[in-house]
Amino acid sequence: MPSFDTSRNIFRKFKNNLSLPAKNETLEAITKLLTIYDTAIYENRFIVGGVLEYILIAAINSIDDLIATHVGKVNQRSDFSVTDWSDNSISSFSSKASFTKSGDIRLINVLGADNTAEWDEPTIFVLSEVGIIYADPQLLNKAERVKDAVKIKRKYVEDFASANADYYFNGVFKSIPDKKSVTILGNTRTASQDVASELLKNCKTIILNKSK
């Protein structure tokens, strides 16, 4: 098991130096994301997770000595890397989110009968109605293999946050309903719809949205 000292130090620096305006903008961005792309629609869960990574990167980059860059394109287990310029330390992080009030958080998707997969990444959790939490397998040894995934119960992360102020800062944004949201037929959007609209907006003969 690797040492997590660097990742813990970087998160504490992020937490302790994040300005109130930056914190508010971060939470507002998350709230807006969930409003536009309701995760009650299954396909939106993927885009929300990806956009959340970039929101966290932007928040971290508001700290003078920290620079965060996305690495998810080339790293299957980490989403972004953070360098602390003050001492040239560097650590990669995974980000995981839970926008319902209960249930499991999927840490790793496991293909086939692979029995070797285990959680070993420093992870930033974003939990609705709780806030932003750092944890790693040494601080929170509660992950378990369940069929095709390695998961951890949301309650374990909540309890850890309550007992470890150094690795948690509160931020309230609402949970989504456990069942399908009534907004599905309303104003919420899907990522595929927005991408298709952008790709087709200058087309002359094919029509995405047609009316009589």
Secondary structure per residue as TSV (DSSP state, phi and psi in degrees):
chain	resnum	aa	ss	phi	psi
A	1	M	-	360.0	127.8
A	2	P	-	-70.2	165.3
A	3	S	-	-79.5	140.0
A	4	F	-	-111.6	15.6
A	5	D	H	-59.2	-43.8
A	6	T	H	-65.2	-45.8
A	7	S	H	-64.3	-37.5
A	8	R	H	-66.1	-42.7
A	9	N	H	-63.0	-41.3
A	10	I	H	-64.8	-43.2
A	11	F	H	-64.4	-42.5
A	12	R	H	-61.1	-38.6
A	13	K	H	-64.2	-41.7
A	14	F	H	-59.6	-51.0
A	15	K	H	-61.0	-47.2
A	16	N	H	-76.0	-18.8
A	17	N	H	-112.3	-2.4
A	18	L	-	-69.2	120.5
A	19	S	-	-70.8	159.4
A	20	L	H	-61.5	-44.1
A	21	P	H	-59.8	-40.2
A	22	A	H	-66.9	-40.2
A	23	K	H	-61.8	-44.8
A	24	N	H	-64.1	-41.1
A	25	E	H	-64.9	-36.5
A	26	T	H	-62.9	-48.2
A	27	L	H	-67.5	-36.6
A	28	E	H	-65.8	-38.7
A	29	A	H	-64.8	-41.2
A	30	I	H	-64.3	-44.1
A	31	T	H	-61.7	-43.7
A	32	K	H	-63.8	-41.6
A	33	L	H	-57.4	-46.4
A	34	L	H	-70.7	-27.1
A	35	T	H	-73.4	-42.3
A	36	I	H	-74.4	-43.4
A	37	Y	S	-116.2	81.4
A	38	D	-	-60.4	120.8
A	39	T	T	-77.9	1.6
A	40	A	T	-65.4	-23.8
A	41	I	S	-85.5	121.6
A	42	Y	T	-58.1	-44.7
A	43	E	T	-63.7	-25.8
A	44	N	H	-69.8	-19.3
A	45	R	H	-63.2	-32.3
A	46	F	H	-73.2	-45.6
A	47	I	H	-67.4	-37.6
A	48	V	H	-63.5	-43.6
A	49	G	H	-60.6	-41.2
A	50	G	H	-68.8	-44.1
A	51	V	H	-65.4	-36.7
A	52	L	H	-58.9	-37.8
A	53	E	H	-57.5	-43.0
A	54	Y	H	-72.3	-32.0
A	55	I	H	-64.3	-43.1
A	56	L	H	-64.0	-40.7
A	57	I	H	-58.7	-45.8
A	58	A	H	-62.6	-39.9
A	59	A	H	-64.9	-44.6
A	60	I	H	-62.8	-38.3
A	61	N	T	-70.1	-7.6
A	62	S	T	-76.9	-12.0
A	63	I	S	-88.5	130.9
A	64	D	T	-53.8	-47.8
A	65	D	T	-87.1	-4.7
A	66	L	E	-108.0	139.6
A	67	I	E	-133.3	124.4
A	68	A	E	-112.5	139.7
A	69	T	E	-135.1	148.7
A	70	H	E	-79.1	134.7
A	71	V	-	-126.8	5.6
A	72	G	T	-62.2	-22.3
A	73	K	T	-68.0	-28.0
A	74	V	T	-118.7	-3.4
A	75	N	-	-130.0	119.4
A	76	Q	S	-76.4	-19.8
A	77	R	S	-110.4	-16.5
A	78	S	-	-118.2	149.5
A	79	D	-	-104.0	-36.8
A	80	F	E	-150.1	157.6
A	81	S	E	-115.2	142.4
A	82	V	E	-126.4	129.3
A	83	T	E	-110.0	134.6
A	84	D	E	-99.4	108.6
A	85	W	T	-64.9	-23.0
A	86	S	T	-67.7	-27.5
A	87	D	T	-136.0	7.4
A	88	N	T	61.5	22.8
A	89	S	E	-79.2	154.0
A	90	I	E	-145.3	142.9
A	91	S	E	-149.8	147.3
A	92	S	E	-98.9	150.1
A	93	F	E	-132.3	150.1
A	94	S	E	-103.2	152.6
A	95	S	E	-123.9	138.4
A	96	K	E	-136.0	146.1
A	97	A	E	-130.7	152.6
A	98	S	E	-139.8	119.1
A	99	F	-	-112.5	12.3
A	100	T	S	-114.4	166.6
A	101	K	S	-81.1	-10.1
A	102	S	S	-150.9	-177.7
A	103	G	S	101.0	-171.9
A	104	D	E	-98.8	153.2
A	105	I	E	-108.2	123.8
A	106	R	E	-81.2	117.9
A	107	L	E	-91.2	-41.7
A	108	I	E	-141.9	132.4
A	109	N	E	-86.8	130.8
A	110	V	-	-110.9	128.3
A	111	L	-	-93.2	132.0
A	112	G	T	63.3	-142.1
A	113	A	T	-99.8	28.0
A	114	D	-	-66.5	113.2
A	115	N	-	-98.0	3.5
A	116	T	-	-95.8	-11.7
A	117	A	-	-64.5	132.5
A	118	E	-	-149.3	154.8
A	119	W	-	-75.1	117.7
A	120	D	-	-140.2	20.4
A	121	E	S	-104.3	139.0
A	122	P	-	-61.9	131.8
A	123	T	E	-131.1	136.9
A	124	I	E	-104.3	118.1
A	125	F	E	-96.9	137.6
A	126	V	E	-117.5	112.1
A	127	L	E	-118.3	125.5
A	128	S	T	-59.6	143.7
A	129	E	T	63.3	9.5
A	130	V	T	-126.0	-64.6
A	131	G	E	141.5	-147.8
A	132	I	E	-116.0	127.3
A	133	I	E	-130.9	139.0
A	134	Y	E	-101.2	139.1
A	135	A	E	-153.3	158.2
A	136	D	-	-142.7	169.9
A	137	P	T	-63.6	-21.4
A	138	Q	T	-80.1	-35.3
A	139	L	T	-78.2	-33.5
A	140	L	-	-136.3	82.7
A	141	N	-	-88.4	67.4
A	142	K	-	-128.2	3.0
A	143	A	-	-71.2	150.2
A	144	E	E	-144.7	150.2
A	145	R	E	-82.6	126.1
A	146	V	E	-132.1	105.5
A	147	K	T	52.2	-107.0
A	148	D	T	-98.9	22.1
A	149	A	E	-155.5	160.5
A	150	V	E	-104.5	124.5
A	151	K	E	-128.8	164.3
A	152	I	E	-139.6	141.6
A	153	K	E	-71.4	136.0
A	154	R	H	-54.5	-39.2
A	155	K	H	-59.8	-35.6
A	156	Y	H	-62.8	-39.8
A	157	V	H	-69.3	-40.8
A	158	E	H	-60.1	-46.5
A	159	D	H	-63.9	-39.7
A	160	F	H	-61.9	-43.7
A	161	A	H	-60.8	-42.9
A	162	S	H	-62.0	-31.1
A	163	A	H	-98.0	-4.0
A	164	N	-	-136.8	80.7
A	165	A	G	-62.1	-28.4
A	166	D	G	-63.9	-23.5
A	167	Y	G	-114.1	25.6
A	168	Y	E	-153.2	135.8
A	169	F	E	-135.6	139.4
A	170	N	E	-75.8	152.8
A	171	G	-	-167.5	116.8
A	172	V	-	-97.5	117.3
A	173	F	-	-137.2	146.4
A	174	K	-	-70.4	150.4
A	175	S	-	-75.4	154.0
A	176	I	-	-86.6	156.4
A	177	P	-	-61.0	149.3
A	178	D	S	-67.8	-28.0
A	179	K	S	-100.8	173.2
A	180	K	-	-57.9	134.9
A	181	S	-	-73.0	148.1
A	182	V	G	-70.5	-9.1
A	183	T	G	-82.6	-4.7
A	184	I	G	-56.2	-39.3
A	185	L	G	-95.6	9.9
A	186	G	T	-103.7	-123.8
A	187	N	T	-93.9	-5.6
A	188	T	-	-66.4	156.1
A	189	R	-	-122.2	168.1
A	190	T	-	-115.9	151.6
A	191	A	H	-63.0	-40.8
A	192	S	H	-63.1	-36.7
A	193	Q	H	-64.0	-43.5
A	194	D	H	-68.6	-39.1
A	195	V	H	-65.3	-44.4
A	196	A	H	-62.3	-41.0
A	197	S	H	-61.6	-40.9
A	198	E	H	-67.8	-42.1
A	199	L	H	-67.2	-33.1
A	200	L	H	-100.7	0.2
A	201	K	T	-62.9	-26.3
A	202	N	T	-101.8	5.9
A	203	C	-	-70.8	144.2
A	204	K	S	-98.6	-26.3
A	205	T	S	-115.6	-29.8
A	206	I	-	-95.2	145.5
A	207	I	-	-127.9	122.9
A	208	L	S	-82.8	-51.6
A	209	N	S	-111.6	108.7
A	210	K	-	-115.6	139.0
A	211	S	-	-133.5	161.4
A	212	K	-	-70.6	360.0
